[in-house]
Amino acid sequence: MLRTLTATRYVTPLREGGSLPAIVEAEDDGLYVLKFRGAGQGPKALIAELVAGEIGRALGLLVPEIVLMELDPVLGRSEPDFEIQALLKASTGLNLALDFLPGALAYTPAAPASAPLDAALASAIVWFDAYVTNVDRTARNTNLLVWHKRIWPIDHGAALYFHHSWARYAERSRDRFAAIKDHVLLLKASALEEADDVLSARLTPELLRDIVAAIPDGWLDTDAPFADAEEQRAAYVTYLLDRLRPPRPFLEEALHARAQLV
């Protein structure tokens, strides 16, 4: 499902990100934003980025293409920053990257009309973030880019936070996700129920299994209470399917939170 590329040139760090992502060039001559396995959030941030991002793409949202990226730490040998050199060394092997959108601007609630955002798109993004429990789409940090007059959701490493502790994960799949009240697009999301009808139907068990199957073995949690990698992948699928089971508490919570704003 995902392409695997090799990074051929370290271009520049993106210091606005807490995990120090970087722009790299790959063997296909394209530029990508590389998320490092050795960053402070660890491989689980990459899993969340992969799974949530591919779900977003399956829902029709403009998440940039996600690829797996092989990294040789010698790419950063000319980088004078010791922290970056250490990060490259800790991330040798398979990492995750997203297509770089040159010239993209951060979306803000006061964005110009050149980036149209109707109720259907706002509702789709809110529904998606509520489903994958993405806490990182607030007015302070929208994680939305405007590129070619369209809105692109990015940075989903904080989603699916249930996997930081596997205790009672099946029960926690029914979480209402109260953090949706802080979503930057909630007020504009006046078509949540319509979005729910359309988007929930797209997330078939086969699709979710295919997305989860793309998680590399080396990123999975060796300390988790599972016999092997396949059992752990099955737990991700169980969580995602249970979260879709109607009635969906995350939809009810989003509707309730929005009603407090209007």
C-alpha positions as CSV (number, residue, x, y, z in Angstrom):
1,M,0.0,0.0,0.0
2,L,2.9,2.4,0.8
3,R,5.9,3.1,-1.3
4,T,9.3,2.6,0.3
5,L,12.0,5.1,-0.7
6,T,15.6,5.7,0.4
7,A,16.6,9.2,1.5
8,T,19.5,10.5,-0.6
9,R,20.1,14.0,0.7
10,Y,19.4,15.7,4.0
11,V,18.1,19.2,3.1
12,T,17.2,21.1,6.2
13,P,15.6,20.6,9.6
14,L,12.1,21.9,10.3
15,R,12.8,23.4,13.7
16,E,9.2,24.5,14.4
17,G,8.4,20.8,15.1
18,G,9.1,19.5,18.6
19,S,10.4,16.2,17.1
20,L,12.7,18.0,14.7
21,P,11.4,16.6,11.4
22,A,13.4,17.4,8.3
23,I,13.1,18.0,4.6
24,V,15.0,15.3,2.7
25,E,15.4,14.4,-0.9
26,A,14.6,10.8,-1.9
27,E,15.7,8.5,-4.7
28,D,12.8,9.6,-6.8
29,D,14.2,13.2,-6.7
30,G,11.1,14.3,-4.7
31,L,11.2,16.2,-1.5
32,Y,9.6,14.8,1.7
33,V,9.0,15.8,5.3
34,L,10.8,13.0,7.2
35,K,9.4,12.0,10.7
36,F,12.1,10.3,12.7
37,R,11.7,7.0,14.5
38,G,14.3,8.0,17.0
39,A,12.5,11.3,18.0
40,G,11.2,11.7,21.5
41,Q,7.6,10.4,20.7
42,G,9.1,7.2,19.3
43,P,7.7,4.8,16.8
44,K,4.1,5.1,18.1
45,A,4.0,8.6,16.7
46,L,4.9,7.2,13.3
47,I,2.2,4.5,13.7
48,A,-0.4,7.1,14.4
49,E,0.8,9.2,11.5
50,L,0.6,6.3,9.2
51,V,-2.7,4.8,10.3
52,A,-4.6,8.1,10.9
53,G,-3.1,9.6,7.7
54,E,-4.1,6.7,5.5
55,I,-7.6,6.7,7.0
56,G,-7.8,10.4,6.2
57,R,-6.7,9.7,2.6
58,A,-9.3,6.9,2.4
59,L,-12.0,9.4,3.5
60,G,-11.0,11.7,0.6
61,L,-9.1,14.3,2.7
62,L,-6.0,15.8,1.1
63,V,-3.4,14.3,3.4
64,P,-0.1,14.4,1.6
65,E,1.2,11.1,0.3
66,I,2.7,8.9,3.0
67,V,5.8,6.8,2.3
68,L,8.2,4.7,4.2
69,M,11.7,6.1,4.1
70,E,15.0,4.3,4.6
71,L,17.6,6.5,6.3
72,D,21.4,6.3,6.4
73,P,22.7,8.5,9.2
74,V,25.7,9.6,7.0
75,L,23.3,12.0,5.3
76,G,23.6,14.4,8.2
77,R,27.4,14.3,8.6
78,S,27.7,17.9,7.5
79,E,25.0,19.0,10.0
80,P,26.8,20.9,12.8
81,D,23.9,20.4,15.3
82,F,24.8,17.6,17.7
83,E,21.1,17.0,18.5
84,I,20.3,16.5,14.9
85,Q,23.2,14.2,14.4
86,A,22.1,12.1,17.3
87,L,18.6,12.0,16.0
88,L,19.8,10.7,12.6
89,K,21.9,8.0,14.3
90,A,19.0,6.9,16.4
91,S,16.7,6.7,13.4
92,T,18.8,4.5,11.1
93,G,16.6,2.2,9.1
94,L,12.9,2.6,8.3
95,N,11.1,5.9,9.1
96,L,8.0,7.7,7.8
97,A,7.8,10.7,5.4
98,L,5.2,12.8,3.7
99,D,5.2,14.6,0.4
100,F,6.6,18.1,0.9
101,L,4.2,20.8,-0.3
102,P,6.4,23.7,-1.3
103,G,5.1,27.1,-0.6
104,A,2.2,25.9,1.5
105,L,0.9,28.3,4.2
106,A,-0.6,27.5,7.5
107,Y,-4.4,27.7,7.7
108,T,-5.8,30.0,10.3
109,P,-9.5,30.7,11.1
110,A,-9.0,34.1,9.4
111,A,-7.6,32.4,6.2
112,P,-8.4,34.2,2.9
113,A,-11.2,33.1,0.6
114,S,-8.5,31.6,-1.7
115,A,-8.8,28.6,0.6
116,P,-12.5,27.8,0.6
117,L,-13.8,25.8,3.5
118,D,-17.4,24.8,3.4
119,A,-19.5,23.0,6.0
120,A,-19.0,19.6,4.3
121,L,-15.2,19.8,4.4
122,A,-15.1,21.2,7.9
123,S,-17.5,18.5,9.1
124,A,-15.4,15.8,7.4
125,I,-12.2,16.9,9.1
126,V,-13.9,17.2,12.5
127,W,-15.5,13.7,12.1
128,F,-12.1,12.3,11.1
129,D,-10.3,13.9,14.0
130,A,-12.9,12.7,16.5
131,Y,-12.7,9.2,15.1
132,V,-8.9,8.9,15.3
133,T,-8.8,10.9,18.6
134,N,-6.6,13.6,17.2
135,V,-6.0,16.2,19.9
136,D,-3.8,18.4,17.7
137,R,-6.1,20.5,15.5
138,T,-6.8,23.6,17.6
139,A,-6.8,27.3,16.9
140,R,-3.3,27.5,18.5
141,N,-1.9,24.8,16.2
142,T,-4.3,23.9,13.3
143,N,-2.1,21.4,11.5
144,L,-3.8,22.4,8.3
145,L,-2.0,23.7,5.3
146,V,-3.3,25.8,2.4
147,W,-1.7,24.7,-0.9
148,H,-3.0,25.4,-4.4
149,K,-6.1,26.9,-2.9
150,R,-7.0,23.7,-1.1
151,I,-6.8,22.6,2.6
152,W,-4.4,19.8,3.5
153,P,-4.6,18.1,7.0
154,I,-1.1,17.2,8.3
155,D,0.6,16.0,11.5
156,H,-1.4,13.1,13.0
157,G,1.3,11.7,15.3
158,A,-0.7,12.7,18.4
159,A,-3.8,10.7,17.2
160,L,-4.7,7.2,18.4
161,Y,-3.3,8.0,21.9
162,F,-4.9,4.8,23.3
163,H,-1.9,2.8,22.1
164,H,0.4,4.5,24.7
165,S,-1.3,2.1,27.2
166,W,-3.0,-1.1,26.0
167,A,-5.0,-1.6,29.2
168,R,-8.7,-1.9,28.4
169,Y,-8.1,-0.7,24.8
170,A,-11.3,-2.4,23.5
171,E,-13.4,-0.6,26.2
172,R,-11.7,2.7,25.5
173,S,-12.6,2.5,21.8
174,R,-16.0,3.9,22.9
175,D,-14.4,7.0,24.3
176,R,-16.5,10.1,23.5
177,F,-13.4,12.2,22.9
178,A,-14.2,15.3,24.9
179,A,-11.2,17.1,23.4
180,I,-13.2,17.7,20.2
181,K,-14.6,20.8,21.9
182,D,-11.3,22.6,21.1
183,H,-11.3,21.7,17.4
184,V,-10.5,24.7,15.2
185,L,-13.2,23.8,12.7
186,L,-16.0,22.8,15.0
187,L,-18.1,25.9,14.6
188,K,-18.0,25.5,10.8
189,A,-18.9,21.8,11.0
190,S,-22.7,22.1,10.6
191,A,-23.0,18.9,8.6
192,L,-21.6,16.3,11.0
193,E,-24.5,13.9,10.7
194,E,-24.3,14.0,6.9
195,A,-20.5,13.4,7.2
196,D,-21.1,10.5,9.5
197,D,-23.4,8.8,7.0
198,V,-20.9,9.1,4.2
199,L,-17.5,8.6,5.9
200,S,-18.4,5.7,8.2
201,A,-19.5,3.7,5.2
202,R,-16.1,4.2,3.6
203,L,-14.1,2.6,6.4
204,T,-14.7,-1.1,5.7
205,P,-13.1,-3.8,7.8
206,E,-11.0,-4.8,4.7
207,L,-9.7,-1.2,4.3
208,L,-8.8,-0.8,8.0
209,R,-7.0,-4.2,8.0
210,D,-5.0,-3.1,4.9
211,I,-4.0,0.1,6.5
212,V,-2.9,-1.5,9.7
213,A,-1.1,-4.2,7.8
214,A,1.3,-1.5,6.5
215,I,2.7,-0.9,10.0
216,P,6.3,-2.2,9.9
217,D,7.1,-4.9,12.5
218,G,10.0,-2.8,13.8
219,W,7.7,0.0,14.9
220,L,5.4,-2.2,17.0
221,D,5.6,-2.2,20.8
222,T,7.6,-5.2,22.0
223,D,6.4,-4.6,25.5
224,A,2.7,-4.7,24.6
225,P,0.7,-7.7,25.9
226,F,0.5,-9.5,22.6
227,A,2.0,-12.8,21.4
228,D,3.3,-11.4,18.1
229,A,3.1,-8.6,15.6
230,E,-0.1,-9.9,14.0
231,E,-1.9,-10.1,17.3
232,Q,-1.0,-6.5,18.0
233,R,-2.1,-5.4,14.5
234,A,-5.4,-7.2,15.2
235,A,-5.8,-5.1,18.3
236,Y,-5.5,-1.9,16.3
237,V,-8.2,-3.2,13.9
238,T,-10.4,-4.2,16.8
239,Y,-10.1,-0.7,18.3
240,L,-10.9,1.0,15.0
241,L,-13.9,-1.2,14.2
242,D,-15.3,-0.9,17.6
243,R,-15.0,2.8,17.4
244,L,-17.2,2.8,14.3
245,R,-19.9,0.6,15.9
246,P,-23.2,2.7,16.1
247,P,-24.2,4.6,18.0
248,R,-20.9,6.4,17.8
249,P,-20.2,8.3,21.0
250,F,-17.5,10.4,19.3
251,L,-20.2,11.8,16.9
252,E,-22.6,12.5,19.8
253,E,-19.8,14.3,21.7
254,A,-19.0,16.4,18.6
255,L,-22.6,17.4,18.1
256,H,-22.9,18.2,21.8
257,A,-19.7,20.3,21.8
258,R,-20.8,22.2,18.7
259,A,-24.2,22.9,20.2
260,Q,-22.5,24.8,23.0
261,L,-20.9,27.1,20.4
262,V,-23.9,28.1,18.4
